[in-house]
């Protein structure tokens, strides 16, 4: 008992397999595109945070000096010495 398969069967089978491959490869390509977009966004965030770290490091270095610490406390928190009057105008 020999089963003969026609060319039409093989073309249909190849088409179905090709269609499934196209769907799965297409999904993977979309996933890769989304990952590349996320990586680009995260790299931008990295630059932003590195800038903030540099800025904060400079501030910490400046705050280690008493003169700048007093100036910073006066500007940011409206602090004053016990013997002076301060008028805050916005």
C-alpha positions, 0 to 999 in steps of 0.5 A: 500500500503506497500513498502518493502525495501530489505536488499540490499537497507539497505546495500547500504544506510548504505555504502553511509552514512558510506562513507560520514561520512568517508569523513567528519571525514577524512577532520576534522582529516586533519584539526586537524593535520594542526592545531597541526602543526601550534601550534607547529610552533607558540610555537617555535616562542614564545620561540624565541621571549621570548629569544629576549625579555630577550636579549633586556631587558638586553640591555635596562638595560645596556643602562641605565648606561652612561658608557655602553651607550657611549661604545654601541654608539661607537661600533654600530654607529661609534660615537666619541667625538669632540676632538678625531679621530677614524679610523674604520677598517672592 
